[in-house]
Each structure stands twice: as structure tokens, then as C-alpha cells.
Amino acid sequence: PGDSALATATIYREQAGQIRIGLLIVFVGQIMFPFFGGAIAGQTRRIRQAAPALTYTQIASVGCASMAMVGPLATFFVTAYRPERAPELTQLLNDISWIVFMVSFVPFVSWAVAIGLAVLSDTTEAPLYPRWSGYLSIAVGLIQMPAGLLIFFKSGPFAWNGLFAFWIPAVDFFGWIIAITALTIRAIRTPTPAGATTLQPAGT
């Protein structure tokens, strides 16, 4: 964020191929995100004590998060498409891409918090997800929020590449992804207790 327009443009000009390949991999990888979110929602809906609204919130949040990622990735595509353009234009597009990418935490916060509340709603003796994962989900969601302060900083821990705006949220989020994936796989393999109810479509 603190680089000059020329420095930013130089990165795109000298590393255009690598940037394009990386963007394509990340872009195509977004296809799997709705399936991932749907798998978690499919398991937390099995928690009888969890309000149905928490399942719907997860689904809506994952949809919004998918679009929130596709938008800045597409702008990164545009930035890398013509790296020979004027440095000021490259810097503008790069700023738009990074800022929109970093401040798109809102649906991720609601998604993680909805998962956490659903998990904590499970008061059975053998909960589908361990209670600590509910607290972890809520904490991970809230930890994403300091990125909103990046608008005030071009350097330091709250800049878009800083400790509190990028590194801590990124490490916590992807650590949570690993944990929640393992726990969801375990939940899928856990049979639904006898007498449990599931959400039914309207009119059935």
C-alpha cells in the first residue's frame, strides 16, 4: 500500500505471468467455496436446538462471500491484463482490488458467527461439533474486522499488508478452515440420533 505508482506497475510488468497464473488458480478455486459452506450448513442444521435462521444465515453469507471474492479477483484480472498501461492507472486498479478484497470481511464474519452460534446451541451430551469450535468460530469471525481500518493507513499493522489487517486474520481464518473441515468430516460420519428432526421444505 505504501509503494509508488511506478513500483506497483513494475511488479505487474515484471511478474505478469506468475500473477495471472496465481489469479486463475484462486479464481477457479472459488467454485468449491459454496460446496464447502453448504457441507457445514448441512451438518449444523442437524443440531435440533439451533434456530433455522442460523442455517439460512450461513447459506446467505456464503453466497455473499463468494461474490465478494469474485469481484476483487476480477479487478486483479483487469490490472494484470495490460501491465503496460500508465503506472497511475495500474496503481488505481491495484488499490481497488486490494481494498475491496480486504474489506469484504462482512459476510465472512456473519458466516463464522452463525456457525459458532449453531454449534453452541447443541446442548446434547454428545454434541455434533465440540463446544470449543463454536467459540473459535465466533472469535475467528470477529478477528476479521480490524481490516476495516486499512482506509486510514498505508503502512504499519493496520495497512492492508499489516499484522492486524492481514496476517493475523489470514492465519486465524485458514487455521479455522482446517479445523472446521476436519470436524465437519467427523460430523458427516456421525449418525443422526434417533428422534432428531431436520428442516423440511415449506408445504411438506
Phi, psi and chi 1 to 4 in degrees:
 res  aa     phi    psi   chi1   chi2   chi3   chi4
   1 PRO       -  -24.7   21.3  -32.5      -      -
   2 GLY   -90.9   -1.1      -      -      -      -
   3 ASP   -70.2  151.6  -76.0   -9.3      -      -
   4 SER   -73.2  166.9   65.9      -      -      -
   5 ALA   -60.0  -40.2      -      -      -      -
   6 LEU   -65.6  -41.5 -178.8   58.5      -      -
   7 ALA   -63.7  -41.6      -      -      -      -
   8 THR   -64.5  -45.3  -60.2      -      -      -
   9 ALA   -63.4  -35.6      -      -      -      -
  10 THR   -63.5  -39.8  -61.6      -      -      -
  11 ILE   -58.9  -47.3  -67.0  173.5      -      -
  12 TYR   -66.9  -36.2  -81.2   91.1      -      -
  13 ARG   -71.7  -39.4  -70.6  171.3 -178.5  172.2
  14 GLU   -84.2  -21.2  -66.5 -177.9  -10.0      -
  15 GLN  -125.4   28.2  -57.1  178.9   39.4      -
  16 ALA   -56.0  -45.1      -      -      -      -
  17 GLY   -62.3  -48.2      -      -      -      -
  18 GLN   -63.2  -40.8  -61.4   96.8  -51.1      -
  19 ILE   -63.6  -43.9  -69.2  172.6      -      -
  20 ARG   -63.8  -42.7  -69.4  167.0 -179.7  167.3
  21 ILE   -63.8  -45.1  -67.7  170.9      -      -
  22 GLY   -60.9  -43.8      -      -      -      -
  23 LEU   -62.6  -41.8  -74.0  171.4      -      -
  24 LEU   -63.1  -42.0 -176.1   59.5      -      -
  25 ILE   -61.8  -46.9  -67.4  171.9      -      -
  26 VAL   -65.0  -41.1  175.4      -      -      -
  27 PHE   -62.7  -48.8 -163.7   80.1      -      -
  28 VAL   -65.6  -34.9  172.4      -      -      -
  29 GLY   -62.1  -23.0      -      -      -      -
  30 GLN   -63.7  -19.8  -69.6  -62.2  -51.9      -
  31 ILE   -58.1  -33.3  -65.1  171.6      -      -
  32 MET   -80.4  -16.9  -61.2  -54.8  -59.5      -
  33 PHE   -62.0  -45.6 -176.3   61.6      -      -
  34 PRO   -61.0  -35.0  -25.2   36.1      -      -
  35 PHE   -65.7  -40.0  -67.9   94.4      -      -
  36 PHE   -63.3  -49.9  178.2   72.3      -      -
  37 GLY   -63.0  -37.3      -      -      -      -
  38 GLY   -65.8  -35.5      -      -      -      -
  39 ALA   -63.9  -41.4      -      -      -      -
  40 ILE   -67.4  -45.7  -61.1  173.0      -      -
  41 ALA   -60.7  -36.9      -      -      -      -
  42 GLY   -63.6  -29.5      -      -      -      -
  43 GLN   -85.0  -43.5  -64.8  -51.4  -56.1      -
  44 THR   -67.6  -23.7   58.4      -      -      -
  45 ARG   -68.3  -16.7   67.9  178.7  -73.0 -174.7
  46 ARG   -75.0  -12.9  -65.3  169.6   56.9 -164.9
  47 ILE   -77.4  109.1  -59.4  172.6      -      -
  48 ARG   -61.1  -33.8  -74.9  179.2  -70.6  174.4
  49 GLN   -79.7  -12.0  -59.9   89.5  -18.4      -
  50 ALA   -77.8  134.5      -      -      -      -
  51 ALA   -65.1  137.4      -      -      -      -
  52 PRO   -54.6  -30.2  -26.7   35.5      -      -
  53 ALA   -59.0  -28.0      -      -      -      -
  54 LEU   -69.2  -34.5  -65.9  175.1      -      -
  55 THR   -67.9  -45.1  -61.9      -      -      -
  56 TYR   -64.8  -35.8  -56.6  138.7      -      -
  57 THR   -64.2  -41.0  -61.2      -      -      -
  58 GLN   -60.3  -47.5  -71.8 -177.6   56.9      -
  59 ILE   -62.0  -45.3  -65.0  169.9      -      -
  60 ALA   -64.9  -40.3      -      -      -      -
  61 SER   -66.0  -41.5  -62.9      -      -      -
  62 VAL   -64.0  -40.3  167.7      -      -      -
  63 GLY   -61.7  -46.1      -      -      -      -
  64 CYS   -64.7  -40.5  -68.6      -      -      -
  65 ALA   -64.5  -37.7      -      -      -      -
  66 SER   -61.8  -45.7  -65.8      -      -      -
  67 MET   -68.0  -35.1  -64.5  -52.0  -60.5      -
  68 ALA   -65.1  -27.8      -      -      -      -
  69 MET   -84.4  -38.1  -68.2  -63.6   97.3      -
  70 VAL   -63.9  -38.0  168.4      -      -      -
  71 GLY   -58.0  -60.5      -      -      -      -
  72 PRO   -66.5  -30.6   20.3  -32.3      -      -
  73 LEU   -64.4  -38.9  -75.5  172.0      -      -
  74 ALA   -65.1  -36.6      -      -      -      -
  75 THR   -68.8  -36.9  -49.1      -      -      -
  76 PHE   -60.1  -39.2  -86.1  122.9      -      -
  77 PHE   -56.0  -47.7  -94.1   46.8      -      -
  78 VAL   -62.1  -41.5  173.9      -      -      -
  79 THR   -61.8  -42.8  -49.2      -      -      -
  80 ALA   -81.5  -11.4      -      -      -      -
  81 TYR   -69.9  -39.6 -174.2   64.0      -      -
  82 ARG  -128.3   74.4  -61.9 -172.1 -167.2  -84.3
  83 PRO   -66.8  -10.3   24.4  -34.6      -      -
  84 GLU   -84.3   -3.7   70.7  -82.5    3.6      -
  85 ARG   -65.3  172.5   64.7  166.6   58.7   89.2
  86 ALA   -56.0  136.1      -      -      -      -
  87 PRO   -53.7  -37.1  -27.5   35.9      -      -
  88 GLU   -64.3  -36.1  -70.1   74.9   17.4      -
  89 LEU   -71.5  -39.5  -69.0  177.6      -      -
  90 THR   -62.0  -42.7  -63.3      -      -      -
  91 GLN   -63.3  -41.5 -175.5 -176.7   47.8      -
  92 LEU   -60.3  -48.2  172.5   62.0      -      -
  93 LEU   -65.3  -38.1  -70.1  170.2      -      -
  94 ASN   -64.9  -41.7 -175.9   68.4      -      -
  95 ASP   -60.8  -46.6  -76.2  -10.9      -      -
  96 ILE   -58.7  -46.5  -67.9  172.3      -      -
  97 SER   -61.0  -51.0  -57.3      -      -      -
  98 TRP   -68.3  -42.6  -88.6  110.4      -      -
  99 ILE   -66.0  -45.7  -69.4  174.1      -      -
 100 VAL   -63.7  -40.4  173.8      -      -      -
 101 PHE   -59.7  -45.6 -178.0   81.8      -      -
 102 MET   -76.1  -32.6  -66.7  -58.3  -59.9      -
 103 VAL   -92.6    7.7  -59.6      -      -      -
 104 SER   -84.7   29.3  -64.6      -      -      -
 105 PHE   -77.8  -14.4   58.1   79.3      -      -
 106 VAL   -55.8  -53.5  175.0      -      -      -
 107 PRO   -66.5  -26.4   23.3  -33.9      -      -
 108 PHE   -69.4  -35.0  -71.1   96.1      -      -
 109 VAL   -65.2  -49.8  172.9      -      -      -
 110 SER   -64.4  -34.5   58.4      -      -      -
 111 TRP   -64.4  -51.8  178.0   47.1      -      -
 112 ALA   -66.0  -39.2      -      -      -      -
 113 VAL   -66.2  -40.1  169.6      -      -      -
 114 ALA   -62.8  -40.6      -      -      -      -
 115 ILE   -62.9  -45.8  -67.8  171.8      -      -
 116 GLY   -60.9  -43.5      -      -      -      -
 117 LEU   -65.9  -38.1  -67.6  175.8      -      -
 118 ALA   -63.4  -43.9      -      -      -      -
 119 VAL   -62.5  -43.3  169.3      -      -      -
 120 LEU   -71.7  -15.0  -65.8  177.0      -      -
 121 SER   -75.1  -17.6  -61.6      -      -      -
 122 ASP   -77.9  105.6 -166.8  -17.0      -      -
 123 THR  -106.0   14.8   56.8      -      -      -
 124 THR   -72.9  165.0   60.8      -      -      -
 125 GLU   -67.7  -28.5  -66.2 -177.1   -2.0      -
 126 ALA  -124.7   78.1      -      -      -      -
 127 PRO   -62.9  149.5   23.2  -32.9      -      -
 128 LEU   -63.4  -40.9 -160.9   58.4      -      -
 129 TYR  -118.5  143.5  -71.9   82.4      -      -
 130 PRO   -64.9  147.5   22.5  -32.7      -      -
 131 ARG   -60.8  -32.8  -71.7 -171.5   64.4   81.1
 132 TRP   -61.0  -29.5   62.2  -99.2      -      -
 133 SER   -70.8  -25.5   65.4      -      -      -
 134 GLY   -68.9  -47.1      -      -      -      -
 135 TYR   -63.3  -39.7  -66.3  114.4      -      -
 136 LEU   -62.3  -42.0  176.3   63.9      -      -
 137 SER   -62.3  -45.4  -63.3      -      -      -
 138 ILE   -63.3  -43.9  -65.8  172.5      -      -
 139 ALA   -62.5  -43.6      -      -      -      -
 140 VAL   -62.5  -40.1  165.1      -      -      -
 141 GLY   -61.2  -46.6      -      -      -      -
 142 LEU   -68.6  -30.3  -61.7  178.6      -      -
 143 ILE   -67.1  -20.0  -73.7  171.7      -      -
 144 GLN   -71.6  -19.1  -52.3  -56.6  -53.0      -
 145 MET   -71.3  -29.6  -62.3 -179.9   68.3      -
 146 PRO   -57.8  -17.4  -28.5   36.9      -      -
 147 ALA   -60.5  -22.2      -      -      -      -
 148 GLY   -63.0  -20.6      -      -      -      -
 149 LEU   -79.7   -5.8  -63.3  174.4      -      -
 150 LEU   -61.6  -20.9   65.4   80.0      -      -
 151 ILE   -63.6  -19.1 -166.1  172.0      -      -
 152 PHE   -95.5   -7.6  -61.5  104.6      -      -
 153 PHE  -133.4  141.0  -57.3   92.2      -      -
 154 LYS  -111.8   -3.3  -67.8 -175.8  177.0   64.5
 155 SER  -154.1  165.6   62.3      -      -      -
 156 GLY    93.3 -175.9      -      -      -      -
 157 PRO   -67.7  -18.0   23.7  -34.5      -      -
 158 PHE  -104.7    2.5  -69.2  102.9      -      -
 159 ALA   -69.8  165.1      -      -      -      -
 160 TRP   -64.8  -17.0   80.4   50.7      -      -
 161 ASN  -108.1   16.8   63.8  -21.4      -      -
 162 GLY   -88.8  175.5      -      -      -      -
 163 LEU   -61.2  -49.1 -179.5   65.0      -      -
 164 PHE   -86.1  -24.8  -65.2  116.3      -      -
 165 ALA   -88.9  -28.5      -      -      -      -
 166 PHE  -122.8  -59.1 -179.0   81.9      -      -
 167 TRP   -68.2  -47.9  -71.1  107.0      -      -
 168 ILE   -64.5  -49.0  -70.2  178.4      -      -
 169 PRO   -58.6  -39.5  -26.0   36.1      -      -
 170 ALA   -67.4  -47.2      -      -      -      -
 171 VAL   -64.4  -44.9  170.8      -      -      -
 172 ASP   -63.5  -42.9  -75.0   -6.7      -      -
 173 PHE   -64.8  -47.0 -179.2   75.3      -      -
 174 PHE   -74.7  -26.9  -73.1  104.7      -      -
 175 GLY   -65.7  -41.0      -      -      -      -
 176 TRP   -63.9  -40.3  173.9   77.2      -      -
 177 ILE   -57.0  -44.6  -72.2  -70.1      -      -
 178 ILE   -62.7  -46.0  -66.1  172.0      -      -
 179 ALA   -65.3  -46.9      -      -      -      -
 180 ILE   -69.6  -29.3 -155.8   69.8      -      -
 181 THR   -64.8  -48.2  -62.8      -      -      -
 182 ALA   -61.3  -41.6      -      -      -      -
 183 LEU   -70.3  -33.8  -66.0  174.1      -      -
 184 THR   -69.8  -40.4  -61.8      -      -      -
 185 ILE   -59.9  -41.7  -67.9  172.5      -      -
 186 ARG   -64.2  -40.5 -171.5 -174.5   73.0  171.0
 187 ALA   -64.7  -38.8      -      -      -      -
 188 ILE   -59.9  -35.1  -69.6  171.4      -      -
 189 ARG   -83.8   -4.9  -65.0  172.0  176.8  171.0
 190 THR   -92.5  121.2  -58.0      -      -      -
 191 PRO   -65.9  149.4   23.6  -33.3      -      -
 192 THR   -70.6  130.6  -58.6      -      -      -
 193 PRO   -58.9  150.9  -22.7   33.0      -      -
 194 ALA   -60.0  135.8      -      -      -      -
 195 GLY    87.3   -2.3      -      -      -      -
 196 ALA   -71.9  149.1      -      -      -      -
 197 THR  -110.6  154.9   59.1      -      -      -
 198 THR  -127.0  162.8   57.1      -      -      -
 199 LEU   -67.5  137.5  -63.4  178.6      -      -
 200 GLN  -114.6  145.7  -63.5  -66.6  -31.0      -
 201 PRO   -60.2  150.9  -20.5   31.8      -      -
 202 ALA   -59.0  138.1      -      -      -      -
 203 GLY    91.3   -2.2      -      -      -      -
 204 THR   -97.8      -   59.6      -      -      -
